[in-house]
Amino acid sequence: MKNCYKFFNNRECEYFPCHHVKDEEKFNCLFCYCPLYFLEDCGGNKKMISGIKDCSDCLIPHSENGYDYIIKKIVETNKERKQD
């Protein structure tokens, strides 16, 4: 089975790539908006600016393994919340 559901590259987007990267071929646009934004401890490279989470330096959702990382983090977070 192919992993085509884990990667999407949208070169036609006016913002492509929205982050500076070495290899645009490996830039994943699947999570244009990171589903982990709502997590305080997302594991990414974030900054807080005036109380607002700034993820502009984070490449996790756009990386080759970003899909696997995000799904794993969501599953872990849901398990933690069920225990509370």
ABEGO torsion letter per residue (X at the ends): XBAAAABBBBAABAAOBABBBABAAABBAABABBAAAABABAGBBBBBBGGBBBAAABAAAABAAAAAAAAAAAAAAAAAAAAX
